Amino acid sequence: MLIAITRQVSPAIGSCELTHLERQVIDVSLARTQHFQYEKGLSALGCEVHSLPAEPDLPDSVFVEDAAIVLDELAIITRPGASSRRPEVASVARALEPHRRLVYIEAPGTVDGGDVLRVGKTLFMGLSSRSNPSALEQMQTALHPHGYTVRGVSVSGCLHLKSAVTQVAEGTLLINPNWVDVRTFGDKTGGDWKLIEVDESEPYAGNALLIGETVIYPANFSRTRQRLEVQGISVMTVDVSELAKAEGAVTCCSLVFESLRH
Ligand code: CIR
């Protein structure tokens, strides 16, 4: 069974961190409605949704993805790059504790979960304004014994690696070639990953959340969505326009993992 940890939208979301976007007014009530629809999408795809209560003092806390990286063997509790976001991790760690052994990233390491793309036993980690080589090294040390390879990847023009590239099907990645070097993903043992590029007019369209064989995907990227559907990928759209104003997208709002408890 899949578990999805989410967190309700903070009433303070209007004071979120912003790196590449101009601040716009966020309609908190609409953001909550959209977030609820997103949670319904997760449930419809078979996830048991564990929704944490809103954190009134933590504007970005709806973006739970950044607080942890959950693998079958353990969960890495991150040390987010933005200091305003560091208090978010304690409650996420508590929520994960019944499910996984926890390993903490220590200072001076910083990493946001949004920078970590897992494809099979390889983790690509964006070396962004949020995630640094010390955290990369700590991840390598923690994960190597479990057979994972952790590779640093340069990203530019976007907040996180997963703003630029995400997995949309077995062996297939959706990618914005202007934000990350496509050659990084050109080789894998046993053959290449198939790459689908976002439509040029939709630079933010690279973030999709794969659950089973369906992707949860923002409603406003119709051109890129067509590219996915032409490849036979099943797409469930959700309107996340208010969360997008906070520089968040669909992967950011959940931590999805297999329940190992019976
Ligand atoms: C931030 O700047 O940290 C938030 N406003 C947005 C975080 C989005 N998270 C993600 O893409 N994983």
Residues whose N, C-alpha, C, O or C-beta is under 5 A from the ligand:
A	BS01	CIR	C16 E17 L18 D60 F63 E65 D66 G114 H160 A246 E247 G248 A249 C252
